[in-house]
Amino acid sequence: MRPILLQGHTRPLTQIKYNSDGDLLMTVAKDTVANLWYSHNGERVGTYEGHQGALWTIDCNKPSTLVITGAADNTARLWHAETGRQLHVWEFPTAVKRVEFSHDDRYVLMVTEERMGHKSAIYVFPVDNSTPEQSNEPIVVLRPSPSKATMAAWSYLDKYIVAGHDDGSLTLYDWKYEEVVRQAQAHDGTITDLQMWKDGTYFITSSKDKTARLFETNTLNPLKMYKADTGVNTATMTPTQDLVILGGGQAASEVTTTSSRQGKFESRFYHKVFEDEVGRLKGHFGPINTLAMQPDGKGFASGGEDGYVRVHHFDPDYFKFKYDY
């Protein structure tokens, strides 16, 4: 595969995301700009400028009319996707680390950082698609404990919110009643990413403990585990093949203090059912911080500490891949 290299950021990537149709790719990094690209050729559509700090997260609604971003300037911002016009600003005591529209686009969840005496929180705000005016009053505020939340996502039919924590645990919330349904210890290290399967019935997590794992949403029961030899920063699932993709790598400080000179900056492919590693894809010059799968399964994108986004379109041989039992 010959990837398309996107050079639109000056700092390490923090999150990349496809829209629901897969024709647009959104990217944010530790600079102050969010970018929108055509996924098929890497042409930049435009930028969303207004944040005063590093951007951590981005998402858009199903019709791709609204984009929301969260940043280290303690704000989340709503944008008109096509024109780049800023529509609304939500202000918080600390940085916004993750945002995500609900499946019906009526709500958005926002995960805030724990810092300077302020506890981590998961806010749920209503979103009115018919007007730029949005409410500054959350309808729900969840207070993760005993450890701060690092990630969160909506489950099937928006019934639950699943949160990943700094101590490696998971929490399933019945968010409308602000109740904890169940908790489980998922990893031995910080959960670095959490991505739902398309129907929301199970999800994949990645962690600093050098593993990625599949969990059932309703029970938080572990289903599968994929082992790497370095910290895993992100993981995603492919919709057309029984594969998962892991991204990570050693930090620069670790590379210089170990005997190995290999930073292990590859996208790693594992069989989803049998847990075996089946392939690797090189390219980045630093750890991979974020992965996103194209909804139709024809490609994926990776964002690295090197500031580059690599958009991969699978060769025909990929779709003929058969696992040797």
C-alpha positions as CSV (number, residue, x, y, z in Angstrom):
1,M,0.0,0.0,0.0
2,R,1.2,3.5,-0.8
3,P,-0.3,5.8,1.7
4,I,-1.3,9.4,1.2
5,L,0.7,11.6,3.5
6,L,-1.2,14.5,5.0
7,Q,1.0,17.4,6.3
8,G,-1.4,19.8,8.0
9,H,-0.2,19.8,11.6
10,T,3.0,21.1,13.3
11,R,2.6,19.0,16.5
12,P,1.8,15.4,17.4
13,L,-1.6,14.0,16.3
14,T,-4.1,13.4,19.1
15,Q,-7.2,12.1,17.3
16,I,-8.4,11.3,13.7
17,K,-11.9,10.4,12.8
18,Y,-13.9,9.6,9.6
19,N,-17.4,10.9,9.1
20,S,-20.2,8.4,8.8
21,D,-20.0,8.2,5.0
22,G,-16.2,7.8,5.1
23,D,-15.5,10.5,2.4
24,L,-14.2,13.0,5.0
25,L,-11.4,12.7,7.5
26,M,-11.1,15.0,10.5
27,T,-7.7,15.5,12.3
28,V,-6.6,17.3,15.5
29,A,-3.2,17.7,17.1
30,K,-1.3,19.5,19.8
31,D,-1.4,22.6,17.7
32,T,-4.5,24.9,17.7
33,V,-6.1,23.9,14.4
34,A,-8.5,21.2,13.4
35,N,-8.3,20.0,9.8
36,L,-10.9,18.5,7.4
37,W,-9.7,16.4,4.4
38,Y,-11.2,14.4,1.5
39,S,-10.3,10.9,2.5
40,H,-10.0,9.5,-1.1
41,N,-7.2,11.9,-2.2
42,G,-6.0,13.8,0.9
43,E,-7.1,17.2,-0.4
44,R,-7.6,19.6,2.5
45,V,-11.2,20.9,2.6
46,G,-10.6,23.5,5.3
47,T,-9.6,24.3,8.9
48,Y,-11.5,25.1,12.1
49,E,-9.6,27.9,13.9
50,G,-10.4,29.5,17.2
51,H,-9.0,27.3,20.0
52,Q,-6.1,28.7,22.1
53,G,-4.6,25.4,23.2
54,A,-3.7,21.9,22.1
55,L,-6.7,20.1,20.5
56,W,-7.4,16.6,22.0
57,T,-10.6,15.4,20.3
58,I,-13.0,15.8,17.4
59,D,-16.3,14.4,16.1
60,C,-19.1,15.2,13.6
61,N,-22.7,14.3,13.4
62,K,-24.2,11.7,11.0
63,P,-25.2,14.2,8.2
64,S,-21.7,15.8,8.5
65,T,-23.2,19.3,9.1
66,L,-21.8,19.9,12.6
67,V,-18.3,19.4,14.0
68,I,-17.3,19.5,17.6
69,T,-13.8,19.8,19.1
70,G,-12.3,19.7,22.6
71,A,-9.1,21.3,23.6
72,A,-6.6,22.2,26.4
73,D,-8.0,25.7,26.5
74,N,-10.8,24.3,28.6
75,T,-13.4,24.7,25.9
76,A,-15.4,22.5,23.5
77,R,-16.5,24.2,20.3
78,L,-19.3,23.6,17.8
79,W,-18.6,24.4,14.2
80,H,-20.6,24.5,10.9
81,A,-18.8,21.7,9.0
82,E,-19.0,23.2,5.5
83,T,-18.1,26.9,6.2
84,G,-15.9,26.5,9.3
85,R,-18.0,29.1,11.2
86,Q,-17.9,28.7,15.0
87,L,-21.4,28.3,16.3
88,H,-21.0,27.7,20.1
89,V,-18.4,27.5,22.9
90,W,-18.8,25.4,26.0
91,E,-16.4,26.4,28.9
92,F,-15.1,24.1,31.6
93,P,-12.7,24.2,34.5
94,T,-10.2,21.9,32.8
95,A,-9.2,20.5,29.4
96,V,-11.7,18.6,27.3
97,K,-10.1,15.2,26.4
98,R,-12.9,13.4,24.4
99,V,-16.1,14.4,22.7
100,E,-18.6,12.2,20.8
101,F,-22.0,12.7,19.3
102,S,-24.7,10.3,20.3
103,H,-26.0,7.9,17.6
104,D,-29.2,10.0,17.1
105,D,-27.2,13.3,17.2
106,R,-29.4,14.7,19.9
107,Y,-26.6,14.7,22.5
108,V,-22.9,15.0,22.9
109,L,-20.7,13.7,25.7
110,M,-17.6,15.5,26.8
111,V,-14.9,14.1,29.1
112,T,-12.9,16.6,31.1
113,E,-9.4,16.3,32.7
114,E,-8.7,16.1,36.4
115,R,-6.4,19.0,37.3
116,M,-5.8,21.7,39.9
117,G,-8.4,20.4,42.3
118,H,-11.1,19.9,39.7
119,K,-12.2,16.3,39.4
120,S,-12.7,14.6,36.0
121,A,-16.3,14.6,34.7
122,I,-18.4,13.3,31.9
123,Y,-20.9,15.9,30.7
124,V,-23.9,15.2,28.4
125,F,-25.2,18.3,26.6
126,P,-28.3,18.4,24.3
127,V,-27.5,19.5,20.7
128,D,-30.2,21.3,18.7
129,N,-29.4,20.8,15.0
130,S,-31.9,23.4,13.9
131,T,-30.3,26.4,15.5
132,P,-26.7,27.7,16.3
133,E,-27.9,28.5,19.9
134,Q,-27.0,25.7,22.3
135,S,-27.6,25.1,25.9
136,N,-24.7,25.7,28.4
137,E,-26.5,23.5,31.0
138,P,-25.6,19.8,30.9
139,I,-28.5,17.4,31.3
140,V,-26.2,15.0,33.1
141,V,-22.9,15.2,34.8
142,L,-21.2,11.9,35.7
143,R,-18.4,11.9,38.3
144,P,-16.0,9.0,37.6
145,S,-14.4,7.3,40.6
146,P,-12.1,6.2,42.1
147,S,-9.9,7.1,39.1
148,K,-10.3,9.8,36.5
149,A,-11.9,9.0,33.1
150,T,-9.6,9.2,30.1
151,M,-12.1,7.9,27.4
152,A,-15.8,7.5,26.9
153,A,-18.2,6.3,24.2
154,W,-21.9,5.7,23.6
155,S,-23.2,2.2,23.5
156,Y,-25.9,0.7,21.3
157,L,-29.0,2.9,21.0
158,D,-27.3,5.4,23.3
159,K,-28.5,3.4,26.2
160,Y,-25.3,3.5,28.1
161,I,-22.0,5.4,28.3
162,V,-18.8,3.3,28.7
163,A,-15.9,5.1,30.3
164,G,-12.2,4.0,30.5
165,H,-10.2,5.2,33.4
166,D,-6.6,6.1,34.3
167,D,-6.2,3.1,36.5
168,G,-7.2,0.7,33.7
169,S,-10.8,0.1,34.9
170,L,-14.0,0.4,32.9
171,T,-17.4,1.8,34.0
172,L,-20.8,1.2,32.4
173,Y,-23.2,4.1,33.2
174,D,-26.9,4.3,32.8
175,W,-26.4,7.9,32.0
176,K,-30.0,9.1,32.1
177,Y,-30.3,8.0,35.8
178,E,-26.6,8.9,36.5
179,E,-26.1,5.4,37.8
180,V,-23.2,3.0,37.7
181,V,-24.4,-0.3,36.2
182,R,-21.1,-2.1,36.7
183,Q,-17.4,-1.7,36.9
184,A,-14.5,-4.0,35.8
185,Q,-10.8,-3.9,36.0
186,A,-9.8,-4.1,32.3
187,H,-6.1,-3.3,32.1
188,D,-3.0,-2.9,34.3
189,G,-2.3,0.5,32.9
190,T,-4.0,3.7,31.7
191,I,-6.7,3.2,29.0
192,T,-5.5,5.2,26.1
193,D,-8.3,4.6,23.6
194,L,-11.8,3.1,23.4
195,Q,-13.6,2.5,20.2
196,M,-17.1,0.9,19.7
197,W,-18.0,-1.7,17.2
198,K,-20.5,-0.3,14.7
199,D,-23.6,-1.8,16.5
200,G,-22.3,-0.8,19.9
201,T,-22.6,-4.3,21.4
202,Y,-18.8,-4.6,22.1
203,F,-15.8,-2.4,22.0
204,I,-12.0,-2.4,21.9
205,T,-9.6,-0.7,24.4
206,S,-5.9,0.0,24.3
207,S,-3.6,0.6,27.2
208,K,-0.1,1.4,28.4
209,D,0.1,-2.2,29.7
210,K,1.0,-3.3,26.1
211,T,-2.3,-4.9,25.3
212,A,-5.6,-4.2,23.5
213,R,-8.7,-6.0,24.6
214,L,-12.3,-6.6,23.4
215,F,-15.2,-6.3,25.9
216,E,-18.9,-7.0,25.7
217,T,-20.8,-3.8,26.4
218,N,-23.6,-5.1,28.6
219,T,-21.5,-7.1,30.9
220,L,-18.0,-5.7,30.5
221,N,-16.8,-9.3,30.2
222,P,-13.4,-9.6,28.4
223,L,-13.6,-11.4,25.1
224,K,-10.2,-11.2,23.5
225,M,-6.7,-9.9,24.2
226,Y,-4.0,-8.7,21.8
227,K,-0.4,-8.5,23.1
228,A,2.2,-6.1,21.9
229,D,5.8,-5.5,23.1
230,T,5.3,-1.8,23.7
231,G,2.6,0.5,25.0
232,V,-0.5,0.6,22.9
233,N,-1.9,4.1,22.3
234,T,-4.9,3.2,20.0
235,A,-6.8,0.3,18.6
236,T,-9.5,-0.1,16.0
237,M,-11.5,-2.9,14.3
238,T,-12.0,-3.6,10.6
239,P,-15.6,-4.1,9.4
240,T,-14.9,-6.3,6.4
241,Q,-12.2,-8.7,7.8
242,D,-11.9,-10.3,11.3
243,L,-8.9,-8.1,12.1
244,V,-8.0,-5.4,14.6
245,I,-5.3,-2.8,14.2
246,L,-3.1,-1.6,17.1
247,G,-0.9,1.5,17.1
248,G,1.8,2.7,19.6
249,G,5.5,2.6,20.0
250,Q,8.2,3.6,22.4
251,A,8.6,7.2,23.4
252,A,11.8,8.9,22.2
253,S,13.2,8.9,25.7
254,E,12.8,5.1,25.9
255,V,14.4,4.4,22.6
256,T,17.6,6.2,23.6
257,T,17.9,4.3,26.9
258,T,17.3,0.7,25.6
259,S,19.5,-1.6,23.6
260,S,17.0,-1.7,20.8
261,R,17.0,1.1,18.3
262,Q,13.7,0.1,16.9
263,G,10.9,2.4,18.0
264,K,8.3,-0.1,16.9
265,F,6.2,2.6,15.2
266,E,4.1,0.2,13.1
267,S,0.4,-0.4,12.6
268,R,0.0,-4.0,13.8
269,F,-2.7,-6.3,12.5
270,Y,-4.2,-9.1,14.6
271,H,-6.8,-11.7,13.9
272,K,-9.8,-10.6,16.0
273,V,-10.9,-14.1,16.9
274,F,-7.6,-16.0,17.3
275,E,-5.6,-13.1,18.7
276,D,-2.5,-13.8,16.5
277,E,-0.5,-11.0,14.9
278,V,-0.8,-11.4,11.1
279,G,1.0,-8.3,9.7
280,R,2.6,-4.9,10.3
281,L,2.7,-1.7,8.3
282,K,5.6,0.7,8.8
283,G,5.8,4.4,7.9
284,H,5.7,6.7,10.9
285,F,8.8,8.2,12.5
286,G,7.3,8.3,16.0
287,P,4.7,6.5,18.1
288,I,1.3,6.1,16.5
289,N,-1.2,8.1,18.7
290,T,-4.5,7.5,16.9
291,L,-6.1,5.1,14.4
292,A,-9.4,5.4,12.6
293,M,-11.1,2.9,10.3
294,Q,-13.0,3.9,7.2
295,P,-16.6,2.8,7.7
296,D,-16.7,0.7,4.5
297,G,-13.5,-1.1,5.5
298,K,-11.6,-0.1,2.4
299,G,-8.9,1.8,4.3
300,F,-7.7,3.3,7.5
301,A,-5.8,6.3,8.7
302,S,-3.1,6.7,11.3
303,G,-1.8,9.8,13.1
304,G,1.6,9.9,14.8
305,E,3.8,11.7,17.2
306,D,5.7,12.9,14.1
307,G,2.9,15.2,13.1
308,Y,1.9,13.3,10.0
309,V,-1.4,11.6,9.1
310,R,-1.1,8.6,6.8
311,V,-4.2,7.6,4.8
312,H,-4.1,3.9,3.7
313,H,-6.3,2.4,1.0
314,F,-6.1,-1.4,1.0
315,D,-4.8,-3.3,-2.0
316,P,-7.1,-6.0,-3.6
317,D,-5.0,-8.7,-1.9
318,Y,-6.1,-7.5,1.5
319,F,-9.7,-8.4,0.8
320,K,-8.6,-11.9,-0.3
321,F,-6.9,-12.5,3.0
322,K,-7.7,-15.9,4.6
323,Y,-6.5,-16.9,8.0
324,D,-4.5,-20.2,8.1
325,Y,-6.2,-22.1,10.9
